[in-house]
Amino acid sequence: MEIFERNFEENLAHFTHQLRHDQMTRFRTEFLALHYYDQAKLFKSLEDEDRLKIYQYLSPSELAEIFDMLENEHEEIEGYFEEMANPYAASVLSEMYPDNAVDVLNNISNRERVNLYLHLMPTDSAREISRLMNYLDDTAGSIMTTEYIAVDMDLTLQEAYYYLRQQAIDAETIYYVYVIDEEKHLRGVLSLRELIINEESKKVKDMMNTRVISVQVNDDVEEVAQLVQDYDLLAMPVVGFDSELLGIITVDDILDVVKEEAESDYSGLAAVDVSEVHETPGSAARSRLPWLITLLFLGMGTSTLISRYDALISQASVLSAFVTLITGTAGNAGTQSLAVAVRKITNKTEDTHVVKAFFFELLTGVATGLIVGIAVFLIVVAWQRNIALGGVTAVSMAAAIIVANLAGALIPKLMDKIGFDPAVASGPFITTLSDLTSVFIYFTVAQMFMDYLL
Amino acid sequence: MEIFERNFEENLAHFTHQLRHDQMTRFRTEFLALHYYDQAKLFKSLEDEDRLKIYQYLSPSELAEIFDMLENEHEEIEGYFEEMANPYAASVLSEMYPDNAVDVLNNISNRERVNLYLHLMPTDSAREISRLMNYLDDTAGSIMTTEYIAVDMDLTLQEAYYYLRQQAIDAETIYYVYVIDEEKHLRGVLSLRELIINEESKKVKDMMNTRVISVQVNDDVEEVAQLVQDYDLLAMPVVGFDSELLGIITVDDILDVVKEEAESDYSGLAAVDVSEVHETPGSAARSRLPWLITLLFLGMGTSTLISRYDALISQASVLSAFVTLITGTAGNAGTQSLAVAVRKITNKTEDTHVVKAFFFELLTGVATGLIVGIAVFLIVVAWQRNIALGGVTAVSMAAAIIVANLAGALIPKLMDKIGFDPAVASGPFITTLSDLTSVFIYFTVAQMFMDYLL
């Protein structure tokens, strides 16, 4: 308890001291008593020379426990592996949970190094990992592990329990026991709870739940995540085309999927990748510039359009006062409808037809536009004492909002239909696009009522 | 298997038929064999009259299993409870997991009804639930359950295992066994895995993990969610001020927290609550209008500002062509920096000082502004053949981006410091605010170089 109570910096200094003074026994006793996550946090913060000591002090399987906690920090991990002797690195990888080892290997850019590791590790680990590496990104197969517990349906509960006890050290979760037949087809599931509360002499096949929720190996990870949430599962079995059990996905990996999915939707809406952490303003700027420059060209379209109405503006310069009000408000409305549409698609809360969605958003836009239009009319008339100007502004505003609403709702829906990720249609994209349509609407309406404006 | 294979609509028709033809035995056999989540989906889709039958066919504890799956649909649940006889409703509530029952009761608007239910249920359930209802929203206490397994540290593993088997039916998770002393202080934890793989005769106190990760009852749920993710836990123990064990939070509730948190950040950025599902365009419009109208008034500030530069625009109407380009691009940059800032605060990835954050964003803004400025200069000069106009546009653009960047980064940071949720500072708010500053910068710069512009 003593060490645990100290804060992180003190802990780090304490262990660094032990490493530098060759206190291997004390280091191992104290360090290995920590939770793997705390071990990982300390490991990451060590100086390079001290990390090299760690590779001498800890066995590959002890280090593998730490690396299983670091699974999402691919760049750092790649660096750590380069520091190690190759056979040691291969051992660490083979001791990690296969899904995490696959994750690490898939993120090593040097393919020769990956092959070297696979050659240096035990054949069965290498075969296991190579097989998992074949699954496509974002499919159930890419995040599943093969370290599950499966039993034959003809065992008794007691036999199954003894088998489970033997396997318990290696398995990633022991809390579900999957039941398979001779051809490895998934036939049922027993929770460990059911296994231990029922009569030992009963047969697995009589006690198992045959309505087992499972996913196909090529199913999208987001759909898997939704099912795990809906059914409150701790692990999800993954089967192949013939219902053969291939692996399981555990709830900790599902939490990562949910988090990454949310981060990517959020990044999409803002047109910047919020999951990257930038050390320097230069690298932060680099990550933001591509969208800004792309949208700058779209924005130039709006400028070109406005410049065409030069004569109109010269005659009635009061018109320019309301350009940003209309583009801004329509952009805001478009962002709202975009966010609602993207979320509906992601959540698959409803699978409405494009035509139905069109009319829904049309009516929402009409209702919103009408009310904002009335507000604008009142404000402009009160301020400028010009009913025609109020009318032009109000009608343009309403029309611009309706168009922005429709664009915000339908663009992601169409992108989804043609197989693109709808979250890529960002808020800034919609506002910039809506600037163009809003300006067009505004000046067209203004031109029509020019005689009354002056 | 037969029923399970059919699709949802057929299932619904099948069970509706049984309910209407009083086939209670067949209904119970087939319906109760389904997974609780599927039972819940069917239950929700039944007609009112058929639901009333369900209250006769299913026992309170059978219905409680269904309601435990519906925990997040508060409005519907409130309606269902109103349909039931009060004693039956109270029984259902007392059979639900206490955290879910609390969730339901907290969302019933009629306080007298809540009290009635509490009076009608068994005293110990009522006491348990009332106690949990006292914890504030978004604290660990508000989502914890009291149905955990805790054992005395002096037991042997065998004794602990037998105790666990007895308790297994009621506990929300049996996969962690918490170890407490006579005063109920949390002293350690044993996973069920450790319990079953170790020698039965060993003492709990010798085998338990004393570095148990726990949270205080008043800790923020988002912090709890982060810890569960970091440490890959299936449940988190919740303790009071004196380390006494009060409850546990299970990973399925953590998944809900992560999901709600992501939804609320996303909603904040878009200035619309994406978690609400609207049946009619009118209700969708109502949810979007408050922000639109509020921002309309802020936008009027920009219009007022532009109208002050009426004389300038009359002289050089070409200026109006670039207003939306500058406001649009600065708004996009502001949205990006806002999103990055909000995510940094939510993730607590770094706790940088406001001053440091200021300089970081200042430099990011300068780098971004410089590059976009150069691009704009080249485009405007090539298009309008007017170097002064190119210079004015480029300088204003760069300055507007720098200001928007700073506003986007610092407003959420300041809101967080003074105790507001930074996610409320939405993208539309930043773009509308940035319209004002951008227009001010643009016309000020233009005025300064007026002589060269014409």
Interface residues (C-beta under 8 A of the other chain):
Chain A: M1 F4 A33 L34 H35 Y37 M69 L164 R165 A168 I169 I174 Y175 L192 R193 I196 I197 T210 R211 I213 V228 Q229 D230 Y231 D232 L234 V251 D252 I254 L255 D256 V258 K259 E261 A262 E263 D265 Y266 S267 L269 A270 A271 V272 V274 S275 V277 P281 G282 A284 A285 R288 L289 W291 L292 I293 L295 L296 G299 M300 T302 S303 T304 I306 S307 D310 I313 S314 S317 V318 S320 A321 F322 V323 T324 L325 T327 G328 T329 G331 N332 A333 T335 Q336 S337 L338 A339 V340 R343 T349 E350 F360 E361 L362 L363 T364 V366 A367 T368 I371 V372 A375 V376 I379 G427 P428 T431 T432 D435 V439
Chain B: M1 F4 A33 L34 H35 Y37 M69 L164 R165 A168 I169 I174 Y175 L192 R193 I196 I197 T210 R211 I213 V228 Q229 D230 Y231 D232 L234 V251 D252 I254 L255 D256 V258 K259 E261 A262 E263 D265 Y266 S267 L269 A270 A271 V272 V274 S275 V277 P281 G282 A284 A285 R288 L289 W291 L292 I293 L295 L296 G299 M300 T302 S303 T304 I306 S307 D310 I313 S314 S317 V318 S320 A321 F322 V323 T324 L325 T327 G328 T329 G331 N332 A333 T335 Q336 S337 L338 A339 V340 R343 T349 E350 F360 E361 L363 T364 V366 A367 T368 I371 V372 A375 V376 I379 G427 P428 T431 T432 D435 V439
